Each structure stands twice: as C-alpha cells, then as structure tokens.
C-alpha cells in the first residue's frame, strides 16, 4: 500500500496555544491557505481512498483536498482523532505550566488517553486499512499526535517512542510504501515545500 500522511492546517487554537485534543478546532486564515496549498500539491496523486479525522480542523483540510479528488471515497473516522486530553482540552499551555516548545504529550492524568491506548488505536486502524487497500494509494489526514503514533507503529517502535518522534508540521506530507508485515520504504518525510 502507498500511504500519504498529512496533518490539518494551522488552527486559531494553535496560534493561541490552546490544547485541542478532541475539540473541533477552527482553521485560521493561514491554516485555510495551508489546506489549499496541500490540496494543490496533492492534486495529481492517484488517491484511491481518503481517511480523515472527523474533527473539524482536519475535516476542513480534507474538504480542500477533496475538491481535486471529487470521485475519491472519503471516510471521516474517529480512529484518526488527536489524542484525547480530557480536562486539559481547551486550556492554554501557559495555564498548564508548559513552556512554548514543551510537548503537551508530557501531560499526565488518569482520564487522558495513554500512549499505549493511542498506539493500539493506531495499530488496529492501520492494520484494517492495510488489509482492505493493500494494493492501493491511501491518504490519512490526521493530527500531530496520531500521526506520530502511526509512524511508531510502522517503524516497529514502542508507545513510549511517540513522545520522542519528530513533530509533524501543519499540512506536512509523508509518503511511504508499506505491506501487511509493516515492511516499509519512506519516500518523503514531513515535507512542507508547498508552503514555501
């Protein structure tokens, strides 16, 4: 399977340093522009199916991509949602005592989705899609955290490695070939040249 992985455009909440998790999020003007640019970049790709997070910030990004792929089936799914951050959602990084570049993945609580849970969610979903579309080209439109978890699953890393994985830029593109045994070749990683 050829897998194209992207992330939603910048949100108003990103700019305001608000933790989103499962909150819908709203694309900023810049984020909408990023969504249009990634859509333009992907317009010539032969995409057989699109799976997108059902959260508004990613769904709105996906809708821009869909404009160039109107006959491609699109599925808005919960499995590609960002990590559930419970009581931290809707609060600013400052309120939570996080420095500007400090990862929100460090937040701990019994009510938030654990790295193990997010990893398992990613693994189940990826395995299901690999089984259904092993010879196709699939686009996943997700979020930073879930995309990091997917990369850890593909690379055979542990749930604890999610925190150590490089962040994905807004509307970045990662492309790789992968088989059901998770043998993979990365062709492009976290590329944002369409935003230059």
Secondary structure as UniProt FT lines:
FT   STRAND          2..7
FT   HELIX           12..15
FT   TURN            16..17
FT   TURN            21..22
FT   HELIX           29..42
FT   TURN            43..44
FT   STRAND          49..53
FT   HELIX           56..66
FT   TURN            67..68
FT   TURN            70..71
FT   STRAND          73..77
FT   HELIX           78..80
FT   HELIX           86..88
FT   TURN            89..90
FT   TURN            93..97
FT   TURN            100..101
FT   HELIX           104..106
FT   TURN            110..111
FT   HELIX           115..132
FT   TURN            134..135
FT   STRAND          137..142
FT   HELIX           144..154
FT   TURN            155..156
FT   HELIX           159..162
FT   TURN            163..164
FT   TURN            170..171
FT   STRAND          173..178
FT   TURN            180..181
FT   STRAND          184..191
FT   HELIX           193..195
//
